[in-house]
Amino acid sequence: MNSTQAGLRYEIRQLAEEAFHRRLISGHGDGPEFNEYQIVYQGKPRHLPLDQAYLFLTNLLYRNSIH
């Protein structure tokens, strides 16, 4: 894993922690592949590539901060 992926994974982990504490997701963690992150959303685990996981979490947090 290069430093860019490590930095992105760190940012995703921070976003996932925030979403978890806001009860927007019910779990998260490293995916089965090195370039994936698992997010449990609406009771279903999703294995997303890092860039998609980042976008998913930022959009989820944004949508729930304006309501």
Secondary structure as UniProt FT lines:
FT   HELIX           3..21
FT   TURN            22..23
FT   STRAND          27..30
FT   TURN            34..35
FT   STRAND          36..41
FT   TURN            42..43
FT   STRAND          44..49
FT   HELIX           50..65
//
